[in-house]
Amino acid sequence: MKRFPISRTAVLLAFSGLAVAPAALAGSFYIQEQSVSSLGAANAGQNAVGFDATTVYTNPAGMTNLTRSQFSAGGNLLLLSSKLKNDGSYAQLPTALGGARVPVTGKDNEDSFDPAIVPNLYGVWVVNDDVRLGMGINAPFGLVNKYDNGFFGRYDSQKSKLETLNISLTGAYKVSSKFSIGGGIDIQRAGTTLSTAVPAVAGLSGLSAAQSQAYLASIGGVAGLYNVNTDSLFTVKADGWAVGANLGLTWKPVDELTIGLTYRSRIKHTVEGDLTIARGASISRSGPAEISVTTPDIVGLGAAWQVNPKWTLLAQANYFHWSNFDKIDVKSNGTTFSVEQQDYRNSYSVALGVNYKWSDALTLRAGTQFDRTPTVDKHRSTRVPDNDRVWLALGASYDLTDNISVDAAYAHVFVDDVKVDVTKSTGARVKATLTDGSVDIMSVALRYKF
């Protein structure tokens, strides 16, 4: 592909508001669906219940609760639904062209999120009575979001795709019959493809009066400045690896009560790739890209109280230090082209649930969760039109044999309606309302003990 230098102005205009699109299921882009057995109780008590090999991720100290080595392979089908309606988006013409407001029109949108499958794989090895080793492979962050061509909010976002691969290597030690500790490292890959439409008005930057007139004539006059037929498409593709850490402990003050505490560190990703600005099949600009994004520190506190041999009550509280995600730095050839402010606020989630042991082979569970969004009104965009959500979940685990078990869970997530009102440096002001937001999650896992 032939390469051209990318002008600083073009990137500033195109990238204004282009955020790494974080993901949609647990306050912005953190994906909670990492354990099918935990999901059945809306993740209540997940830091306290070392139920199976998924404790590698939910709390490594919980591995000491497992008496046999085992694997768990799970998958989650995520079905997201929403409606995004134009609330009067418009553009402010340059002063030299009269400075008038012109409407930005286009298609409203329904269900821009494609169905997604989030898999996970975990293994725990019993070394001796007190020591466990674990490994997990999962995807803790991600999003797939694509709006139709001609979407009214195209100057804010067109496509967002974020995929992560996380490899956890953990260990745990039983200090006493009441206290265990665990921890490890997270080796994480992030890959992203993000695009947004660039209005033809960006092409006026730096032109003389005569050149501006010629340019306007080539796009059909002022009417072509914010027109889907004259738009260009700005795209960035990048990926990279980074490392974080996790710690956990479990404490049993009495035999019936287990308390779990976990910490998962922030991970600072610096992903590298390419930027392109294209109109139709013609690439007018391309060059290297570097983006820096920091994921949140996460602190979790869980409790499990076995009321009697059949009933266990579960509780969970998580704190997300999202204020780490304050901006996105975009660089090309070592020069900072854009600093995109996000200013996420710190957030939390709380959950309550119950396990019911129907028989020696069958365990039923249910739970509910409230999850507060970290996004703020000032910077909320159509790329991540996130808001507070409420979860309802059901699940079950069944032992097919002494060695093989299956877990299943279903959760429905209600997302509060939210408004988007964001102004771009291209002069476009995107105003939208998201309604009928929801997520259906269907999950299944197979476990094998040896």
C-alpha positions in Angstrom: 0.0 0.0 0.0 1.3 3.4 -0.9 2.0 5.6 2.1 1.5 9.4 2.5 2.4 11.5 5.5 -0.7 12.2 7.6 -1.4 15.8 8.4 -1.7 16.7 12.1 -4.9 18.6 11.4 -6.6 15.8 9.5 -5.9 13.3 12.4 -7.1 15.8 15.0 -10.3 16.3 13.1 -10.9 12.6 12.3 -9.9 11.3 15.7 -11.8 13.7 17.9 -14.1 11.5 20.0 -12.7 8.2 18.6 -12.4 6.2 21.8 -11.2 2.7 22.3 -14.6 1.2 22.6 -14.9 -0.5 25.4 -17.4 -3.0 25.9 -20.7 -3.0 27.0 -21.4 -5.5 29.6 -20.0 -4.5 33.0 -19.8 -0.8 33.0 -18.1 0.3 29.8 -15.8 -2.3 28.4 -15.1 -4.8 31.2 -16.7 -8.2 30.5 -17.9 -10.0 33.7 -18.8 -13.3 32.1 -15.7 -15.2 33.1 -17.3 -18.1 35.1 -20.5 -19.9 34.2 -21.0 -21.1 37.7 -20.7 -17.6 39.1 -22.9 -16.1 36.3 -25.8 -18.2 37.5 -25.9 -16.1 40.7 -25.2 -12.8 38.9 -21.6 -13.2 40.0 -22.6 -12.8 43.7 -20.0 -14.4 46.0 -17.6 -15.1 43.2 -14.5 -14.0 45.2 -15.5 -16.3 48.1 -16.7 -19.5 46.4 -13.9 -21.6 45.1 -16.4 -23.9 43.3 -14.4 -24.9 40.3 -11.4 -24.1 38.1 -12.8 -20.7 37.2 -11.6 -19.5 40.6 -8.2 -19.1 38.8 -9.7 -15.7 37.6 -12.3 -14.9 40.2 -10.0 -15.4 43.2 -6.8 -17.5 42.8 -6.7 -18.2 46.6 -9.9 -20.2 46.1 -7.9 -22.9 44.3 -7.0 -24.3 47.7 -10.7 -25.2 48.1 -10.4 -27.7 45.2 -9.3 -31.2 46.2 -8.8 -32.6 42.7 -7.0 -31.3 39.6 -9.5 -30.1 37.0 -10.2 -28.2 33.8 -13.2 -26.0 32.9 -14.1 -24.9 29.4 -16.9 -22.5 29.0 -18.6 -20.2 26.5 -21.0 -17.2 26.7 -23.3 -16.1 23.9 -24.0 -12.4 24.3 -27.0 -10.9 22.5 -27.1 -7.1 22.8 -30.1 -5.0 21.8 -30.7 -1.2 21.7 -32.2 1.6 19.7 -30.4 4.9 19.0 -32.4 7.8 17.7 -31.3 11.1 16.3 -32.2 14.0 18.7 -31.4 16.8 16.3 -27.8 16.4 15.4 -26.4 19.4 13.5 -23.1 20.9 12.2 -21.8 24.4 12.6 -20.5 25.7 9.3 -17.1 27.6 9.3 -17.4 31.3 9.9 -16.0 32.0 6.4 -19.0 30.2 5.0 -21.6 32.0 7.1 -21.4 30.0 10.3 -24.9 28.7 10.0 -26.2 25.5 11.5 -27.1 22.7 9.1 -28.8 19.4 10.2 -26.8 16.2 10.1 -29.2 13.6 8.9 -29.0 9.9 8.4 -30.3 6.6 9.6 -31.4 5.9 13.1 -30.0 2.7 14.4 -31.2 -0.6 16.0 -29.1 -3.4 17.3 -25.6 -2.2 16.1 -24.0 -4.8 18.3 -23.3 -8.1 16.6 -23.8 -11.3 18.6 -20.6 -12.2 20.4 -19.2 -15.4 21.9 -16.9 -15.0 24.8 -15.0 -18.3 25.6 -12.8 -19.2 28.6 -10.6 -22.1 29.6 -9.2 -22.8 33.1 -7.0 -25.4 34.7 -6.0 -26.1 38.3 -3.3 -28.6 39.4 -3.2 -29.9 42.9 0.6 -30.0 43.8 0.1 -31.1 47.4 -2.2 -30.6 50.3 -1.4 -26.9 50.5 -0.2 -25.7 47.1 -2.2 -25.2 43.9 -1.1 -24.0 40.4 -3.6 -22.5 37.9 -3.8 -21.3 34.4 -6.6 -19.4 32.7 -7.3 -18.1 29.2 -10.2 -15.6 28.8 -11.3 -12.3 27.3 -11.9 -9.7 30.1 -12.5 -6.7 27.7 -14.2 -6.4 24.3 -16.8 -5.0 22.0 -18.2 -5.5 18.5 -20.3 -2.5 17.4 -21.0 -1.5 13.8 -23.4 1.2 12.6 -25.0 1.1 9.2 -23.5 3.3 6.4 -25.2 6.7 6.5 -25.8 6.4 10.3 -26.7 9.9 11.7 -23.9 9.7 14.3 -21.2 8.6 11.8 -19.0 11.7 12.6 -18.8 10.3 16.2 -18.4 6.6 15.4 -18.9 4.1 12.6 -17.3 0.9 13.8 -15.8 -0.3 17.0 -14.1 -3.7 17.6 -12.0 -4.5 20.6 -10.7 -8.0 21.3 -8.6 -9.1 24.2 -6.8 -12.4 25.1 -5.8 -12.8 28.7 -3.5 -15.5 30.0 -3.4 -15.9 33.8 -0.7 -17.9 35.5 -1.5 -18.2 39.2 -0.6 -20.0 42.4 -2.2 -20.5 45.8 -1.1 -21.6 49.2 -3.2 -22.7 52.1 -1.7 -21.0 55.1 -4.1 -22.7 57.6 -7.5 -24.3 57.6 -9.0 -20.8 57.8 -6.7 -18.7 55.5 -5.4 -19.0 52.0 -3.5 -16.6 49.7 -3.0 -16.6 45.9 -1.8 -14.5 43.1 -0.3 -14.4 39.6 0.3 -12.5 36.5 -1.9 -11.6 33.6 -0.4 -11.5 30.1 -2.8 -9.6 27.9 -3.1 -8.9 24.2 -5.4 -6.2 23.0 -6.4 -5.7 19.3 -8.7 -3.0 18.0 -10.3 -1.7 14.8 -12.0 1.6 15.1 -13.4 3.9 12.5 -15.4 7.1 12.1 -16.6 9.2 9.2 -14.8 12.4 8.4 -17.0 15.1 6.8 -15.7 16.9 3.7 -15.4 20.1 5.7 -12.1 18.8 7.1 -10.6 19.2 3.6 -10.9 23.0 3.9 -8.2 23.1 6.5 -5.1 25.1 5.3 -6.6 26.0 1.9 -6.4 29.5 0.4 -9.6 31.3 -0.6 -9.2 30.2 -4.3 -8.4 26.7 -3.3 -11.4 26.6 -1.0 -13.7 27.7 -3.8 -12.3 25.0 -6.1 -12.7 22.4 -3.4 -16.3 23.4 -2.7 -17.1 23.1 -6.4 -15.7 19.6 -6.4 -18.0 18.4 -3.7 -21.2 20.1 -4.8 -20.9 23.3 -2.8 -21.8 23.9 0.9 -24.3 21.1 0.8 -21.4 18.6 0.3 -19.6 19.6 3.5 -21.6 17.2 5.7 -22.9 14.7 3.3 -22.6 10.9 3.4 -21.7 10.9 -0.3 -18.6 13.1 0.3 -17.5 11.7 3.6 -14.1 9.9 4.1 -13.6 7.1 6.5 -10.9 7.3 9.2 -9.7 3.9 10.5 -7.2 2.8 13.0 -6.1 -0.8 13.5 -3.6 -1.7 16.2 -2.6 -4.4 18.7 -0.1 -5.2 21.4 0.8 -7.1 24.5 1.0 -5.9 28.2 1.3 -7.4 31.6 -0.6 -7.0 34.9 -0.9 -8.8 38.2 -3.6 -10.3 40.5 -3.8 -11.1 44.2 -6.4 -12.9 46.3 -7.1 -14.2 49.8 -9.8 -16.3 51.4 -10.7 -16.3 55.1 -13.1 -18.5 57.1 -13.8 -16.8 60.4 -16.2 -19.7 61.1 -16.7 -22.9 59.2 -20.0 -21.7 57.6 -18.7 -18.3 56.4 -16.1 -17.7 53.7 -14.8 -14.2 52.8 -12.8 -13.5 49.7 -10.8 -10.4 48.8 -9.2 -9.8 45.4 -7.1 -7.2 43.5 -6.5 -7.1 39.8 -4.1 -4.5 38.6 -4.5 -1.9 35.9 -2.8 -2.8 32.6 -1.4 0.0 30.5 -1.7 -1.0 26.8 0.3 0.7 24.1 -1.0 -0.8 20.9 0.6 -0.2 17.5 -0.7 -0.4 14.0 -1.9 1.8 11.1 -4.1 4.8 10.4 -5.8 5.3 7.1 -8.1 8.0 5.7 -10.0 6.7 2.7 -12.8 7.9 0.4 -14.4 5.1 -1.4 -11.6 2.7 -2.6 -9.0 5.4 -2.7 -6.7 5.8 0.3 -5.7 9.5 0.7 -3.6 9.2 3.8 -1.9 6.4 5.8 0.8 6.0 8.4 1.8 4.3 11.6 -0.3 4.6 14.8 0.2 4.2 18.5 -2.5 4.4 21.1 -2.1 4.3 24.9 -5.1 3.0 27.0 -5.1 2.0 30.7 -7.6 -0.5 32.0 -8.9 -0.2 35.6 -7.7 -1.5 38.9 -10.4 -3.8 40.2 -11.0 -4.7 43.9 -13.5 -7.3 44.8 -15.0 -8.4 48.1 -17.2 -11.5 48.3 -18.9 -13.6 51.0 -20.6 -17.0 51.1 -22.6 -18.1 54.1 -23.7 -21.7 54.2 -26.9 -21.5 56.2 -27.5 -25.2 56.2 -26.3 -28.2 54.0 -28.7 -27.1 51.2 -28.7 -23.2 51.2 -25.8 -20.9 50.7 -26.3 -17.1 50.6 -23.9 -15.0 48.4 -22.9 -11.4 48.3 -20.4 -9.5 46.2 -19.1 -5.9 45.9 -16.6 -4.7 43.2 -14.8 -1.4 43.0 -13.5 -0.3 39.5 -10.8 2.4 39.5 -11.9 3.7 36.1 -10.5 7.1 36.6 -7.3 5.5 35.3 -9.0 5.7 31.9 -8.8 9.5 31.6 -7.7 9.9 28.0 -6.5 8.2 24.9 -3.2 9.4 23.4 -2.8 8.9 19.7 0.6 9.2 18.2 2.2 8.7 14.8 5.9 8.7 14.2 6.5 9.8 17.8 4.3 12.9 17.6 1.1 13.3 19.6 -1.7 13.9 17.2 -4.6 13.7 19.5 -5.4 13.4 23.2 -9.0 12.2 23.6 -10.4 13.0 27.0 -12.6 10.3 28.6 -12.6 11.3 32.3 -14.2 8.1 33.4 -15.4 8.1 37.0 -14.7 5.3 39.5 -17.6 2.9 39.7 -18.9 -0.1 41.5 -21.2 -3.2 41.3 -23.0 -5.0 44.0 -24.7 -8.4 43.8 -26.7 -10.8 45.9 -27.4 -14.5 45.2 -28.1 -17.9 46.5 -27.0 -21.5 45.8 -29.4 -24.4 46.6 -28.1 -27.9 46.6 -31.0 -29.9 45.2 -29.2 -33.2 45.5 -25.6 -34.5 45.6 -25.4 -34.1 41.9 -27.5 -30.9 41.2 -26.9 -27.3 42.5 -29.3 -24.5 41.5 -28.5 -20.8 41.8 -30.0 -17.4 41.2 -28.9 -13.8 41.8 -29.2 -10.1 40.9 -26.7 -7.3 40.4 -26.6 -3.5 40.1 -23.7 -2.2 37.9 -23.0 1.5 37.8 -21.5 3.0 34.6 -18.2 4.8 34.7 -19.1 7.0 31.7 -19.9 10.6 32.2 -22.4 12.8 30.4 -19.8 15.2 29.0 -17.9 12.6 27.1 -20.4 9.9 26.4 -20.6 9.0 22.8 -22.4 6.8 20.3 -19.4 4.5 20.4 -20.0 3.6 24.0 -23.6 4.8 24.9 -23.3 3.2 28.3 -25.4 3.6 31.4 -26.3 1.9 34.7 -27.7 -1.6 34.5 -29.5 -4.3 36.5 -28.9 -8.0 36.2 -31.2 -11.0 36.8 -29.6 -14.5 36.6 -30.4 -18.2 36.9 -28.0 -21.1 36.7 -27.3 -24.8 37.6 -24.5 -27.2 37.9 -24.9 -31.0 37.4 -22.4 -33.8 38.0 -22.8 -36.3 35.2 -20.2 -38.6 36.7 -17.6 -38.4 39.4 -15.3 -36.8 36.9 -17.5 -34.8 34.5 -19.8 -31.9 35.3 -21.7 -29.3 33.3 -22.7 -25.7 34.2 -25.4 -23.6 32.6 -26.5 -20.0 33.2 -28.8 -17.4 31.8 -28.8 -13.7 32.6 -30.8 -10.7 31.4 -29.3 -7.3 31.8 -31.6 -4.2 31.8 -29.7 -1.0 30.6 -31.1 2.4 31.6 -32.0 4.9 28.8 -29.3 7.5 28.1 -28.7 10.6 26.1 -25.6 11.4 24.0 -24.6 15.0 23.3 -21.1 15.4 22.0 -19.5 18.1 19.9 -16.7 17.2 17.4 -13.8 19.3 16.3 -15.2 19.0 12.7 -18.2 21.2 13.8 -20.6 18.3 14.1 -22.7 18.0 17.2 -24.1 14.5 17.7 -27.3 14.3 19.8 -28.9 11.0 20.4 -31.1 9.0 22.8 -30.5 5.3 23.5 -33.6 3.3 24.5 -34.5 -0.3 25.0 -31.0 -1.3 25.9 -30.6 -4.9 27.1 -28.3 -7.9 27.0 -29.2 -11.6 27.0 -26.4 -14.0 28.1 -26.6 -17.7 27.6 -23.6 -19.7 29.0 -22.5 -23.3 29.3 -19.3 -24.9 30.6 -17.9 -28.4 30.9 -15.7 -29.5 33.7 -13.4 -32.5 34.0 -11.7 -33.7 37.2 -8.7 -36.0 37.2 
